[in-house]
Amino acid sequence: MPISSVPFADEFFLVGRLIFGLVLAYTSINHFTATDYMAQYAEAKGVPAPKAGVIVSGIVLLLGGLAIVVWAFPVVAAALLAIFLVVSAVMVHNYWAVPEDQRDDEQTAFLKNIGLTGGALVFLSLGGLTVAYGLNVGLFI
């Protein structure tokens, strides 16, 4: 059953999934290739178990992003992504608590994470749908 009667809605939904999911999966690369650097940054921000956090968040970004792309367990993937994005926005990109010279970069990263959280919540709300161009496996499908 198509998502909507809007022409090409299934194709637009696929493109949206591809963009959202692949961008998040791509951002996971640094979590695995620059783990020590990112762990030092996370530690400076007060993140507990920073190296484990960097690795776990990389796994969430990679698997969550790919799960959205292929529409496999989309509710779980979107929920985990939304949680990660909000937690990292508040804990790591707390622009209100950094020196003035770092504020703009941290605010941009904070707003990016919050915006992506909005996308994750949209996918979470649609996670029970059977969609064209998807594996359609999950808890609520």
C-alpha positions in Angstrom: 0.0 0.0 0.0 1.5 3.4 -0.9 2.3 6.0 1.7 -0.1 8.5 0.1 -1.9 9.3 -3.0 0.6 12.0 -3.7 2.5 11.2 -7.0 5.9 9.7 -6.3 5.4 9.7 -2.5 7.0 6.3 -2.2 10.0 7.5 -4.2 10.3 10.7 -2.2 10.1 8.7 1.0 12.9 6.4 -0.2 15.1 9.4 -1.1 14.4 10.9 2.3 15.4 7.7 4.0 18.5 7.5 1.9 19.6 11.0 2.6 18.8 10.8 6.4 20.1 7.3 7.0 23.3 7.5 4.8 24.3 10.9 6.3 24.1 9.4 9.8 25.8 6.3 8.8 28.6 8.3 7.2 29.1 10.4 10.3 29.8 7.2 12.2 33.1 6.8 10.3 35.0 9.2 12.6 33.7 7.3 15.6 35.8 4.3 14.4 38.7 6.1 12.6 39.3 8.9 15.2 38.1 7.1 18.3 40.9 8.4 20.6 40.5 12.0 19.4 36.7 11.9 19.8 37.1 10.2 23.2 39.4 13.0 24.4 36.8 15.6 23.3 34.0 13.7 25.0 36.0 13.3 28.2 36.6 17.1 28.2 32.9 17.6 27.9 32.3 15.3 31.0 30.9 12.3 29.1 31.3 9.2 31.3 33.2 6.3 29.7 34.1 8.5 26.7 35.8 5.8 24.6 33.0 3.3 25.0 30.5 6.2 24.4 32.2 7.1 21.1 32.2 3.5 19.9 28.6 2.8 21.0 27.4 6.0 19.5 29.2 5.1 16.2 27.4 1.8 16.2 24.1 3.5 16.8 24.7 6.0 14.0 25.9 3.3 11.5 23.3 0.6 12.2 20.5 3.1 12.9 21.1 5.0 9.7 21.3 1.9 7.6 18.2 0.5 9.3 16.2 3.6 8.3 17.5 3.2 4.7 16.4 -0.4 4.3 13.4 0.0 6.7 14.4 -2.7 9.0 13.3 -2.2 12.7 12.6 1.5 11.9 11.0 2.2 15.3 14.0 0.8 17.2 16.5 2.6 14.9 14.7 5.9 15.0 14.2 5.8 18.8 17.9 5.0 19.4 19.0 7.7 17.0 16.7 10.3 18.6 18.0 9.5 22.0 21.6 9.7 20.9 21.1 12.9 19.1 19.4 14.7 22.0 21.9 13.4 24.6 24.9 14.4 22.4 23.4 17.8 21.7 22.9 18.6 25.4 26.1 16.9 26.8 28.6 17.5 24.0 27.4 20.5 22.1 26.3 22.6 25.1 27.1 25.9 23.4 25.7 27.9 26.3 28.6 26.6 28.6 31.6 27.1 26.3 33.9 30.1 25.8 32.7 32.7 23.3 35.2 31.6 20.6 33.7 28.1 20.6 30.1 29.1 20.8 29.2 29.4 17.1 30.6 25.9 16.2 28.9 24.3 19.2 25.6 26.0 18.5 25.7 24.8 14.9 26.4 21.3 16.0 23.7 21.5 18.7 21.1 22.8 16.2 22.1 20.1 13.6 21.5 17.4 16.2 18.2 18.8 17.2 17.1 19.1 13.6 18.1 15.5 12.9 16.2 14.5 16.0 13.1 15.9 14.3 13.8 13.7 11.3 14.3 10.7 13.6 10.9 11.4 15.3 9.2 11.6 12.0 10.6 8.2 11.1 9.7 6.9 14.5 6.1 8.0 14.0 6.0 6.2 10.6 7.8 3.1 11.8 4.7 0.9 11.7 4.1 1.5 8.0 4.8 -1.0 5.3 6.6 1.0 2.7 7.6 0.5 -0.9 11.3 -0.1 -1.4 11.9 -1.4 2.1 12.5 -4.7 3.9 9.5 -4.0 6.1 10.7 -5.9 9.1 10.3 -4.7 12.6 8.4 -4.8 15.8 5.3 -3.0 14.6 5.2 -3.9 10.9 
